[in-house]
Amino acid sequence: MKAIIDNYSGCKQGFAKDITDINCIAHARRKLVDHHVANKSQIADRAVENIEQLYEVEREARSLTPETQWHLRQARSRPIADVLHQWM
């Protein structure tokens, strides 16, 4: 079953390529920030810090070619995402 959280075209393109599970880190981050603000959750704060590291890599990648972006993400984002995934 395919579910689109919002109208983001990237999700639609992924589903067209038979990707069946697409999650949005921005939506997750927003909920974690809300939880931290409401409850002073250190757990949520830690997750937000890791997500901010991913955002930093994306800011660096903006001006790069697609191939260079891929290499940057493999070198920098993948380890951060792997740590976040294991931690969760």
Backbone as CSV, one residue per row, in Angstrom:
resi,resn,N_x,N_y,N_z,CA_x,CA_y,CA_z,C_x,C_y,C_z
1,MET,0.845,-1.175,0.000,0.000,0.000,0.000,0.889,1.236,0.000
2,LYS,0.576,2.180,-0.820,1.338,3.411,-0.918,0.583,4.533,-0.230
3,ALA,1.293,5.293,0.562,0.667,6.419,1.255,1.488,7.667,1.008
4,ILE,0.842,8.733,0.620,1.518,10.011,0.427,1.143,10.904,1.596
5,ILE,2.163,11.334,2.325,1.944,12.172,3.501,1.469,13.551,3.081
6,ASP,2.078,14.083,2.067,1.681,15.398,1.567,1.781,15.360,0.052
7,ASN,1.814,16.471,-0.580,1.803,16.521,-2.029,3.206,16.702,-2.610
8,TYR,4.218,16.288,-1.897,5.597,16.445,-2.357,5.833,15.601,-3.604
9,SER,6.307,16.214,-4.664,6.475,15.524,-5.944,7.512,14.413,-5.874
10,GLY,8.499,14.532,-4.974,9.508,13.487,-4.841,8.903,12.165,-4.410
11,CYS,7.894,12.212,-3.554,7.205,10.982,-3.139,6.506,10.354,-4.331
12,LYS,5.829,11.163,-5.098,5.104,10.648,-6.262,6.071,10.011,-7.263
13,GLN,7.226,10.627,-7.467,8.217,10.072,-8.388,8.747,8.739,-7.870
14,GLY,8.964,8.655,-6.562,9.437,7.403,-5.973,8.418,6.295,-6.118
15,PHE,7.160,6.602,-5.866,6.114,5.595,-6.005,5.995,5.133,-7.454
16,ALA,6.216,6.048,-8.403,6.159,5.685,-9.813,7.267,4.694,-10.173
17,LYS,8.335,4.670,-9.363,9.450,3.739,-9.589,9.319,2.501,-8.698
18,ASP,8.125,2.258,-8.186,7.814,1.093,-7.354,8.481,1.103,-5.986
19,ILE,8.862,2.272,-5.485,9.307,2.386,-4.097,8.039,2.387,-3.253
20,THR,7.979,1.528,-2.257,6.725,1.386,-1.510,6.746,2.045,-0.140
21,ASP,7.894,2.478,0.326,7.964,3.086,1.646,8.822,4.335,1.572
22,ILE,8.200,5.496,1.715,8.910,6.769,1.668,8.566,7.528,2.938
23,ASN,9.588,7.920,3.651,9.389,8.675,4.885,10.065,10.032,4.757
24,CYS,9.497,11.001,5.388,9.994,12.359,5.286,10.684,12.752,6.594
25,ILE,11.962,13.027,6.520,12.716,13.395,7.714,12.237,14.738,8.261
26,ALA,11.761,15.620,7.394,11.266,16.918,7.868,10.025,16.745,8.730
27,HIS,9.126,15.833,8.333,7.942,15.576,9.152,8.345,14.985,10.502
28,ALA,9.267,14.028,10.475,9.731,13.409,11.723,10.393,14.448,12.610
29,ARG,11.241,15.295,12.030,11.936,16.319,12.810,10.946,17.265,13.479
30,ARG,9.929,17.675,12.728,8.931,18.599,13.257,8.253,18.010,14.499
31,LYS,7.881,16.734,14.436,7.242,16.078,15.587,8.219,15.968,16.762
32,LEU,9.480,15.676,16.477,10.482,15.580,17.538,10.723,16.932,18.200
33,VAL,10.784,17.994,17.414,10.955,19.341,17.974,9.763,19.683,18.862
34,ASP,8.563,19.397,18.379,7.365,19.656,19.187,7.426,18.898,20.511
35,HIS,7.853,17.651,20.453,7.948,16.827,21.664,8.999,17.392,22.620
36,HIS,10.124,17.815,22.079,11.175,18.381,22.928,10.706,19.673,23.597
37,VAL,10.074,20.539,22.825,9.601,21.814,23.361,8.555,21.581,24.457
38,ALA,7.628,20.680,24.212,6.543,20.439,25.167,7.008,19.710,26.419
39,ASN,7.994,18.812,26.257,8.349,17.924,27.362,9.811,17.993,27.791
40,LYS,10.581,18.874,27.154,12.022,18.958,27.431,12.697,17.598,27.280
41,SER,12.260,16.843,26.282,12.757,15.498,26.049,14.188,15.516,25.529
42,GLN,15.089,14.923,26.283,16.479,14.817,25.844,16.607,13.825,24.693
43,ILE,15.736,12.820,24.680,15.749,11.836,23.595,15.381,12.514,22.279
44,ALA,14.314,13.287,22.292,13.905,13.997,21.077,14.978,14.996,20.658
45,ASP,15.589,15.667,21.617,16.636,16.643,21.322,17.815,15.978,20.631
46,ARG,18.181,14.782,21.083,19.304,14.067,20.472,18.978,13.724,19.017
47,ALA,17.773,13.269,18.768,17.369,12.941,17.400,17.406,14.184,16.518
48,VAL,16.916,15.301,17.038,16.924,16.556,16.272,18.359,16.980,15.950
49,GLU,19.265,16.804,16.881,20.674,17.136,16.628,21.236,16.295,15.488
50,ASN,20.918,14.999,15.466,21.395,14.136,14.384,20.792,14.550,13.045
51,ILE,19.517,14.882,13.049,18.860,15.313,11.818,19.472,16.630,11.334
52,GLU,19.815,17.518,12.247,20.464,18.779,11.868,21.794,18.513,11.163
53,GLN,22.506,17.480,11.582,23.756,17.117,10.900,23.479,16.716,9.452
54,LEU,22.377,15.989,9.237,21.999,15.627,7.866,21.655,16.871,7.051
55,TYR,20.942,17.802,7.666,20.601,19.055,6.983,21.861,19.831,6.593
56,GLU,22.855,19.807,7.446,24.112,20.514,7.160,24.779,19.936,5.917
57,VAL,24.789,18.627,5.795,25.360,17.998,4.598,24.572,18.438,3.367
58,GLU,23.259,18.487,3.472,22.436,18.914,2.337,22.703,20.367,1.956
59,ARG,22.949,21.212,2.947,23.299,22.613,2.633,24.609,22.658,1.851
60,GLU,25.553,21.829,2.236,26.835,21.778,1.519,26.659,21.225,0.103
61,ALA,25.721,20.316,-0.074,25.544,19.632,-1.357,24.830,20.475,-2.410
62,ARG,24.127,21.504,-2.002,23.289,22.292,-2.934,24.012,22.729,-4.198
63,SER,25.224,23.191,-4.058,25.922,23.774,-5.210,26.752,22.745,-5.989
64,LEU,26.684,21.493,-5.610,27.505,20.461,-6.248,26.759,19.767,-7.383
65,THR,27.498,19.100,-8.234,26.882,18.305,-9.293,26.185,17.099,-8.663
66,PRO,25.228,16.513,-9.360,24.542,15.337,-8.807,25.496,14.207,-8.408
67,GLU,26.483,13.952,-9.216,27.432,12.881,-8.885,28.229,13.215,-7.623
68,THR,28.663,14.457,-7.505,29.411,14.869,-6.325,28.512,14.872,-5.091
69,GLN,27.239,15.261,-5.280,26.273,15.181,-4.171,26.171,13.747,-3.668
70,TRP,26.069,12.788,-4.581,25.947,11.380,-4.209,27.143,10.948,-3.376
71,HIS,28.342,11.307,-3.844,29.560,10.925,-3.114,29.603,11.577,-1.731
72,LEU,29.224,12.839,-1.654,29.191,13.534,-0.365,28.211,12.846,0.583
73,ARG,27.035,12.513,0.068,26.024,11.859,0.913,26.490,10.485,1.381
74,GLN,27.167,9.755,0.515,27.686,8.443,0.916,28.738,8.588,2.014
75,ALA,29.582,9.591,1.860,30.671,9.785,2.817,30.209,10.401,4.127
76,ARG,29.286,11.344,4.059,28.913,12.095,5.268,27.528,11.769,5.809
77,SER,26.520,11.690,4.936,25.151,11.467,5.416,24.894,10.020,5.820
78,ARG,25.413,9.090,5.041,25.140,7.684,5.345,25.570,7.310,6.757
79,PRO,26.776,7.677,7.205,27.151,7.323,8.588,26.227,7.968,9.633
80,ILE,25.804,9.197,9.405,24.902,9.871,10.347,23.557,9.153,10.362
81,ALA,23.036,8.844,9.173,21.746,8.155,9.089,21.831,6.759,9.704
82,ASP,22.947,6.077,9.506,23.118,4.745,10.102,23.116,4.812,11.620
83,VAL,23.807,5.800,12.189,23.818,5.978,13.646,22.422,6.295,14.149
84,LEU,21.734,7.192,13.462,20.367,7.556,13.841,19.452,6.340,13.771
85,HIS,19.577,5.561,12.732,18.746,4.369,12.569,19.014,3.357,13.690
86,GLN,20.273,3.095,13.992,20.613,2.152,15.072,20.115,2.676,16.408
87,TRP,20.274,3.956,16.641,19.853,4.558,17.905,18.347,4.438,18.081
88,MET,17.611,4.656,16.978,16.152,4.579,17.064,15.733,3.142,17.285
